[in-house]
Amino acid sequence: MAATIPIDQLLADITADNPCGDDLEYDPEFGALARDARSVPEQVMGDAVVPAREPDWPAIRRRALDLFSRTKDLRVGVLLTRALLNSDGFAGLSDGLTVLVRLVAERWDGVHPRLDPDDNLDPTTRVNVLATLCDKETFLKDLRTAPLFTSRAFGPIRYRDVLVASGILKVAAEEGQAPALDLAQITAASRDADAEAVIAAAEAVRTATAEAAALETNLTAQVGVQHAASFAPLTQELAAIAKYMDERLAALGLGAAVAAGASPSPAPAGDAAGGTAPAAGDRPPAASGEITSREDVVRLLDRICAYYARHEPASPVPILLQRAKRLVPLQFVDIIRDLAPDALAAIDVFRGADTPDETG
């Protein structure tokens, strides 16, 4: 799954002396970012009606990315994550959560808002910033209205549609609005949607679930249980969406291939999908689980983290797995530098010094 943003570039040091940059809380661009992310309800002023205004998420996305070149700030990271969810869907959410996980895990000492030594390094402000990811009226609402897949006949299908059709979420019918879809229509919409897009969305939801759990685990590791916040509203909602998507994939006959990290096998002749299947040698193994690339390694690590998010949210195992995931693309020396920087000198001794060119 290709990243929606350049994560490593965003997290790179701003300067060697000030890796996290300055606190831009009172900077005009920072203020505009926070202001633009607020919904403005309809207002009646005398005889005039000022229409409601929703955030311009692509513009907020661009502004947040620009600010990352000047500061590493959890507040900017949270707004970037929300903008990515609204502009890039669950793939964007996954990348935004990855940024937040790495800010907490790798930049805790310098990330903004800074810890105040005069206040015993109280992390409450940082915890409260991240806890907005669990806000029912903003972030969780966005989560439910993000498209899961798009049908040619029914348009985009959201988790909110599923909750309404299931009777879990009660909503009043609004004049001028199309009637809510029922479960049969949503099922038909999933069959009508592009299979690869449904698979990609399910994978993105699973990855986002793992990243949300990793964020909670890393934050707890930094601040201690006594200061930690529960991310259950976010992780449980994501786990429910992931479960729904897995059920849809299974119903479409795509579950086994996706679970193995492979592309879906074409439907055999005579199947409801129709068409002619290619030769056996041209298709990937349906459920072998064989790992053939680094991308497969990362995908399986994400699946393991997603398991812990659903079934053992208090486990520290995802912390180690997230670190292992970051090591996957690195060369040997870079891995040693990350794990045991003091061992680099010994490696240089074994490797030997470069012989200077004496011919010149």
N, C-alpha and C positions, 0 to 999 in steps of 0.2 A: 504494500500500500504506500504510494508516494506521499511524501509530506506536503502539507499545504503551505508551510512556511519554512524558511531556512533556520531551523532550530539552533544549530551550532553557532551560526553567525549571530543570532540574537543574543546568545549567552556569552559571547566572547568578551574579554576585558575591554572596557572603554579606554582606559589608559593603564599603564603598568603601575602607576602610583595610586590610581583611584579606579580600581576594576569595576566597581558598581556605579561610578559616576556620582553626580550630585543629587540631592533631594529636590525634586522639581514640584513639590506640593503647591508652591505659590507661583509657578511658572504659568503664563497664559495658555500655553498649549496643553499643559496638564489639566488646568481648570476647564478648558474647552472639551477635553476628552470626557471628563466626568459629567459635565453638563449635557453634552450631546447624547450620552447613553441613557438619559432619563426620558421616559414617556411623558408626554404632556396631554392631559385629558382635555376634552372639549370644554370650552369656557363660554359662558354667556355674559356679555358686557353690554347692558342696556338692551338695545334692539339688535345688536350685532352678536353673531355666533362665531367664535374662533374655533376652527376645527381641531380635533385631536391631532397630535403629531407623534409618530413612532420614530425611534432612532434610525438613522441612516447607517446601518451596520457595515457596509463596505467602506464608507468614509471613516467610521470609527476604527475599523481594522487597520486602515492605512495610517491613521494618526497614531495609534498605539505602536505599530511597527516602527514608525519614525522615532517615537520617544525611546524605544529600546536602544537606539544608537547613542542616547545621552544619559540613560539611567537604567538601572536594574531595580525594579520596584514591583512589589507584590500587587499593589493597587492597579498598576498598568497591566500586569499579567492577568489579573482577574477580568478586567474589561476586555483585554485582547481575547481571552478564552471565550467570553460571552459573544464577542463579535464574530469569532471564528465559528461558533456553533450556529449563529444566525446567518452567516454568509457562506459557510462551507459544509454545514451539516455535521454529522457525527465524526467524520474524518478530521474536521477542523477542531472539534471539541477534544478529540484525542490528542492532537498536537498541542493545543493550549494547555491541557492538563500536564502534558510532558514538560512544558516550559516551567510550570509552577512546581512540579516535583523537583526539577533540577535546581530551581532557585532556592528551594528549601534545603535540598540535600547538599548542594555544592556552594551556595552563596550565602549561607545563613549569617555569617559574621558581618557581612557588609551590605546585604540587600536592604532596600528601603521599604517601609519606614524603619529607621535605625532603632536598635535597642538603646535605651537610656541608662548609662551607668549610675546616674543619680537616682534612678527608680529601680535599682537592683536588677537591671536588664529584664524588666517585666515584659513578657512577649504578648500581652493581651491584645495590643493594637494589631499585631500581625495575625494573631489567631482570628480576631474579629473580621479582618479583611478577607481571609480565606473562607471563613464561615458563611460569607454572602453567597457562596456557591450552593448553599442549601436553602436559600430564600425562596419561599413558595410562590411569591408574587412576581419574582423576576426570573432568576436562573432556572428554577424547576418548571416554571411556566414555559420558558423558551425550550426546555428539554422536551416537553410534551408536544410542542407545536413544530419541532424540527422534522422535516420530511424523512420518512424511512425509505420509501420507494415511490416511484411515480408511474401511474397507470395511464395508458393512452386514453382509456375510456373514462376513468374517474379522477384523473389528476393526481396530485401528491397525497399520499396517505401518511398520517401522523399518528403517534402513539395516543394522542388525545382522541382521535377518531375511534381507536380500538377501545379505549376506556368508556367512551359514550355508548358505543354499540354494545358493549358488554353490560351496560347498566351500572358500572362502577362509578362513573362520573355523571352526575345529573346536571343537565343544562336546560334552560328554558328556550323554547323556540323563539327566534327573533324574526320580526316582520321583514320580508324582503330577502331573508337568508334561505339558501337551499336546505332541504331537510337533511338531517344527519344520515350518514351511511349506516347500513346494518352490517352484521358480521358476514353474511353471505356476499354482500357487495365488496367488502374489504378482502375477503378470500379471493373473489374473482379478480380484484385489482392486483393482488400479488401474483396471480397467474399471468396477468396481462403485462406486468412490468418486465423490464429487461433483467434476465437472470443474473448476469454479471453484476449489475448495479445492486440487486438485492443481496448478493453474496458480499460485495464490497461494503455495503451498509452494515450487514451483520458483523463482519470482521471489525469494522470501525467501532461499533457499539461494544463489542467484547474488549477491544483494546482500551477504549475510554473507561470501561468498568475497572479494568486492571490499574489504569493510571490513577483513577479516583481513590482506589484502595491504597495505592502506593503513596499518594499525597497524604492521606490520613496517617499512615504508618510512619512516614518520614517526619511529619510534623510532630507526632507524639514522641518520636525519638529525640527531637531537638528540644522540646519544651517540657517533657515529662508528663505523666498521666494527669497530675494535678492541674496542669494548665491546658491540657488538650481539649479539643472540641470533637464532638461526634459528627462524622460526615454521613451518618446512616441515611438521612433523607435523600442525599445524592446517590450514594452507592446502592441503596435498595431500589431506587427508581431506575438506575441504569441496569441493575441486575434483572429487574422485571422486563425492561425493554429487550435486553439480551435474550432472555428466556423466550419472549414472544417471537423474536426474529429467528431463533433456533428452531422453534416449532414450525414457523412458516417454511424454513428451508427443508425441514424434514418432510413436511406435507408436499413440497414441490419435488421431492426426491433428490435434493441437493445436500442434505445434511451430512452424509458420510464423506463425500468428497471435500466439503468445506472443513470438517473436523480434522481431516488429514492435512489440511493446508494445500490441497490440490485444486485445480480447476475442475468444474463439474464435468462428468462424463456425458457425452451426447446421449440423447434418448435413443434406445434401440428402435428399429423399424417396427411399426405397429403400435408404438406408445402414443399416448394422447398428444405428445408434442409433434409427432410425425417426423418425416425426414429419414435420411439414410445415414447410418452410423459409419464412421471411418474405420479403417483397419485397426486391429487391436494394438498394433505397435505404435499407432499415432496418438493414442489416448493415454493420459496419465493414470497411474494406479488409483482406483476409486477410494480405497480406505487403507492403504498400506502404511501410511504414516511415515514413509521414507523421507529422510532429510537430505536434500540435495543442494542446498545453498545456505548462505548466511541469513538470507531473508526468511527461510524456513525456520532457522534457529530462533530468530527474533519473534516470529509468529507463535511458535510453541511456548516460548517464555511468556508471551502475553497471555496465552491460554491458561498457563499454570497460575499466573497472577490473578486472572479472572476467577479461577476456581477458589483461590484463597479469599478473594473479595466476597464471593457468594457464601462460602461455607465456613471459613475460619478468618474473619476480618481482623481479629486481634493478633494473628500470627506475625512474627517479624520476618518470615521467609521472603515475602515480596521485596523487602529492602535489599536483600542479597541478590535476588533475581534481577531487580532493576539495575543494580550495579553491574551484574554479569551482562545484562543486555547492552549497557554502554560500552563494554569491552569488546563486543563481538566484532566491530569493524576495525579494531586497532591492530597494529603490528606488535610483534613480541616485545620490543624495547618499550613501546608506549604502554603496553599492559603492565610491565614491571614498574615503569615510572608511576603508574596509577596505584598499584598494589603495594609496592615496597621500594620507594624512591632511593632509600639508602643502599639498596643492592646494585644500583647502576654502576657504582665504582668497581665492584667485583666483576661485573659483566665485562666492563672495559678491559680489565686485567686479562681475562680469558680470551677476549676477542683480539687483544693486541693493539698497539698503537699503529696508526697509519704511517707507512714509511714515506718520508719526504722525497720528492722528485729531485735527484741530484744531477740530472742531465742538463738542466738549464743553467 
